[in-house]
Amino acid sequence: MMHRMDRSVYMDYAATTPVDPRVTDAMLPYLTEHFGNPNSLYTLGRDAYRALESARESIAAGVGAQPQELVFTGCGTESDNSALIGISQMAAERKSRRHIVVSAFEHHAVLHPAEWLAKNGFDLTIVSPRADGVVHPGDLRAALRDDTALVSVMAANNEIGTIQPLAELAEAAHERGALFHTDAVQALGKIPFDVSEVGVDAASFSAHKIYGPKGAGVLYLKKGTPFRPLLMGGGQEFKKRSGTQNVAGAVAFAKALELMLAEQADEAERLSALRDRVVGGVLDGIANTRLNGTGPKLPGYANLIMLGCEGESMLLQLDSKGIAVSTGSACSSGSLEPSHVLLAIGCPAEEAHGSLRVTLGRFTTDEDVDRFLEVLPPIVERLRSMNPLYERMYGA
Ligand SMILES: Cc1ncc(COP(=O)(O)O)c(C=O)c1O
């Protein structure tokens, strides 16, 4: 397989994906002969402008938006930050609403700007998902206030893959006059997602989770949504995000999404079957293991706990055998804190330390799963044998 070194197995598609060669082919001309600035008036610039706008139209059609409702950004993190800060500050100014609500297992790209807002004049309420890995609409309703400006709940979680009831959550926010943003970075292209069907006011997307390049994001802002830009300057992107646009990134994003949507149904079936093999193999083959999050999940996502093992140790041992997995969100790796997502769904801290996130994708094969299921059990056994507490705590 073209993206795999000999014997190496990549099972961390939620962290990032390789760029699909069809995407590279589509974007390359905009790095070479069509290199113009889309804001220049001569032919080279106009060519780039046309490519940018056609990418915008194609992505808009893919997510059920109008083209002028999409803003190209530098990444999913920028889309999240812009939505949280840009919308909340405008809502506060125009409507004197100074309360925001986010879920406890959001990506840090949402949590940190929410905490920043809380230090800068806003009240912040954090709603916990339940043990199934789902934010229940009744729990959100209980957190809403008459002065709630914005609610942000992700479309699907990046560590456990659970899909959120967005339409109901957005409706609950709207009932109280609040706006609703969703971080759809993980969900985009993997499950049906249409901004007008779910009724969100803002949504964040990123190209590198869907076989596009890193450093290309999109922010959907429903027409009329109050918004103050984070980046000011030349007034590009309808004055909502200044900076010369990443034309090649936009073209790549559009191609990547087109492929995701064309292959969505088949891939969902294939990846769900592979995921079931991973989960079945671990739960049946290794004692004292369990799966996190019982709610509906993105195809190909599994978050497993091997009691009595350190996630980091498993990760490094798997890596030495050429298998790449994660212990949670890659963005917070390097920290030994247990995952905030697992804690949010009620997983005890000592168990959360033993978690492995396995996420499968376009280039995952049956042989990859075979290899993983062959290599993991002896690693778990060895680590447990080195843990003096294992027998006492979990032994039969
Ligand atoms: C749910 C979620 N939101 C936001 C991001 C950040 O996206 P980006 O890496 O494009 O900044 C990620 C990526 O890790 C993610 O999984």
The ligand as an SDF file (V2000), in Angstrom:
LIG
                    3D

 16 16  0  0  0  0  0  0  0  0999 V2000
  -12.4040   17.6880   17.4270 C   0  0  0  0  0  0  0  0  0  0  0  0
  -11.2310   18.4800   16.9470 C   0  0  0  0  0  0  0  0  0  0  0  0
  -11.3100   19.8210   16.9050 N   0  0  0  0  0  0  0  0  0  0  0  0
  -10.3030   20.5760   16.4800 C   0  0  0  0  0  0  0  0  0  0  0  0
   -9.1060   20.0190   16.0740 C   0  0  0  0  0  0  0  0  0  0  0  0
   -8.0010   20.9110   15.6270 C   0  0  0  0  0  0  0  0  0  0  0  0
   -7.8990   20.9220   14.2230 O   0  0  0  0  0  0  0  0  0  0  0  0
   -6.5300   21.4200   13.5660 P   0  0  0  0  0  0  0  0  0  0  0  0
   -5.5090   20.3660   13.8400 O   0  0  0  0  0  0  0  0  0  0  0  0
   -6.8400   21.5700   12.0950 O   0  0  0  0  0  0  0  0  0  0  0  0
   -6.1930   22.7330   14.1890 O   0  0  0  0  0  0  0  0  0  0  0  0
   -8.9700   18.6230   16.1140 C   0  0  0  0  0  0  0  0  0  0  0  0
   -7.6850   17.9850   15.7240 C   0  0  0  0  0  0  0  0  0  0  0  0
   -6.9770   17.4210   16.4930 O   0  0  0  0  0  0  0  0  0  0  0  0
  -10.0580   17.8390   16.5560 C   0  0  0  0  0  0  0  0  0  0  0  0
   -9.9770   16.5130   16.6250 O   0  0  0  0  0  0  0  0  0  0  0  0
  1  2  1  0
  2  3  1  0
  2 15  2  0
  3  4  2  0
  4  5  1  0
  5  6  1  0
  5 12  2  0
  6  7  1  0
  7  8  1  0
  8  9  2  0
  8 10  1  0
  8 11  1  0
 12 13  1  0
 12 15  1  0
 13 14  2  0
 15 16  1  0
M  END
$$$$
